[in-house]
Amino acid sequence: MRKRKDQSKKLSIIIGILVSIVSFILLGAISAVIKNPFFTRMTPVHFYDYIFLTLTALLLGAYIGLWHYTKKS
């Protein structure tokens, strides 16, 4: 039973990290904080835009990782 719980914990951490990375890229591209050919930003990017983007991605990854760990299978 302990081994299964450790595997579930590791999987939840991996899922949380992947969600953070993907959400950082997607939200950064859509908000044009990360330069891309699809969207142009009319206002300049400030340092706090990167802080908000990073915090949003980390919190979303933590939320999804915890949700996956605590869900009932």
C-alpha positions in Angstrom: 0.0 0.0 0.0 2.8 2.4 0.9 4.5 1.8 -2.5 1.3 2.6 -4.3 0.9 5.9 -2.4 4.5 6.9 -3.2 3.9 6.2 -6.9 0.7 8.3 -6.7 2.7 11.1 -5.0 5.4 11.1 -7.7 2.8 11.0 -10.5 1.0 14.0 -8.9 4.3 15.9 -8.7 5.1 15.2 -12.4 1.5 16.2 -13.5 1.8 19.4 -11.5 5.2 20.3 -13.1 3.9 19.5 -16.6 0.7 21.6 -16.0 2.9 24.5 -14.8 5.1 24.4 -17.9 2.3 24.1 -20.3 0.2 26.8 -18.7 3.3 29.1 -18.6 3.8 28.7 -22.3 0.1 28.9 -23.3 -0.7 31.9 -21.0 2.5 33.6 -22.0 1.8 33.2 -25.7 -1.8 34.3 -25.5 -1.0 37.4 -23.4 2.0 38.1 -25.7 4.4 38.2 -22.7 6.4 35.6 -24.6 7.0 36.9 -28.1 5.3 34.9 -30.9 4.2 35.5 -34.5 0.4 35.1 -33.7 -0.2 37.9 -31.2 1.3 41.3 -30.8 1.3 43.3 -27.6 0.4 47.0 -27.9 1.7 47.9 -24.4 5.3 47.2 -23.3 6.0 44.2 -21.1 7.0 45.0 -17.6 8.9 42.9 -15.0 5.7 42.3 -13.0 4.0 40.7 -16.0 6.6 37.9 -15.8 6.0 37.6 -12.0 2.2 37.3 -12.5 2.7 34.8 -15.3 5.1 32.7 -13.3 2.9 32.8 -10.1 -0.2 31.9 -12.1 1.5 28.9 -13.8 3.0 27.7 -10.5 -0.3 28.0 -8.6 -2.2 26.3 -11.4 0.3 23.4 -11.4 0.1 23.1 -7.6 -3.7 23.1 -7.7 -3.9 20.4 -10.4 -1.2 18.3 -8.8 -3.0 18.4 -5.4 -6.3 17.7 -7.0 -4.8 14.6 -8.7 -3.2 13.4 -5.5 -6.4 13.7 -3.4 -9.0 12.5 -5.9 -10.7 9.2 -5.1 -10.0 6.5 -7.7 
